[in-house]
Amino acid sequence: MKILLDGMGGDNAPDAVVEGAILAAREIEHEIVIIGDEEKITESLKKYTHGVQPENISICHASEVITNNESPAMAIRRKKDSSIVKGMKMLKEGEGDLFISAGSTGALL
């Protein structure tokens, strides 16, 4: 199973998402892909793993973020490289088995 995570969704992202992914990676053997700003996610991974990244965690770069103060429909149309749009597209194309996001609920709908 491949789990896709919106690394830029929710409060305290990407740190909270990365910390949760690391805890999950220790408990499960499934692949975890964190989608979002690769540089920020890499920094968080280093902070929480002390430089030893779990083998079952990888990063998929997305250069844009949809915030909660944007019109969801407009943001989806304009921000094609956002972590939400990219994650949903990956799910649709069979590149993952599930997508989890704490980001914009309206954009997810």
N, C-alpha and C positions, 0 to 999 in steps of 0.2 A: 504494500500500500504506500502511496505517495501522498503526504499531507502538505498542502500549500497554506502558508500563513501570510497574512497581510502584515508585513513588518512595520508599516507606517501608520497603522490604524489604532485609534484609541489614545487615551491619555498616557503619557510617559513612554510613548513609542520612540525609538525602537527598543529601548532598554527592557521594558516590561515583557514585550513579545519575545525577545531574545532569551531573557532569563527563563521564561516558561518553556521555550523550545529546548533549551539545554536540559532542564529538569525532565521533560518528556523523553528526550533522546536517550537519557540514562535508563529509562524504564521500558522503552519499546525498541524494536529493531527496525521499524518502518522508516523510510526516508522522509525527512522534513526539509521543505524548501521555503526559505524566508524571502518574500518578495518586497523589494523596496530599495532605498538608497544604499547601494553596496558599501560605500565608504562608512556611513554611519552604522550599518549593521555589523560590518567587520570590526569597527571600534568596540561596539557592545560585546561582540563575541570574545574579543581579546580580554575585555574587562572582566567578564564573568567566567571565563575558562582559563585565565592566566596563560593564554597563548596556545592551549591544547584544545583545538576545536573537535567536537565529536565527529566521527566519520560519517554519520548519517544525517548531518546538517549541511545544506548548501544554500547559496544565495543566488537569486535571480534579480538582476538590477532593473529597477523601474525609476525613471527620473522625475516623476511627478507624484503629487499627493493630493487627494481630494479631501478638503476640510469640511467640518460640519456646518460652517457658515456659508457654504456655496449652494447654489441651486443644484440638487442632485442630477436632474436630467441634463442640464447644461454642462455640468462637470464631466459626466460620462461621455458626452459628445466631444468635448474640447480636450480632455486629458486622456488621450489614448494610451499614454505610457505611464499611467498611474498604477499604483500597486493593486487597487481594486479591479480596474479594468483588465490589467494584465493577468491577475489571478483568475478572474472569471473566464477569460479567454483560454487560459491554459487548461482549466477544468473542462470547458466545452470541447477542446481539441484532444481530450484524453491524456493530457500531460500530468494529470494529478487525479486523485480519487476523491478528495474533498478540499474545500477552501474555507478557511476560518478568518474572520475579520472582526475587529472591534471598532472599525472605522464608521464612516457615514452610513447609517441604516438606510436612508433614502437612496443613496447610490447603489447599495447592494440589492435593493428591491428592483 
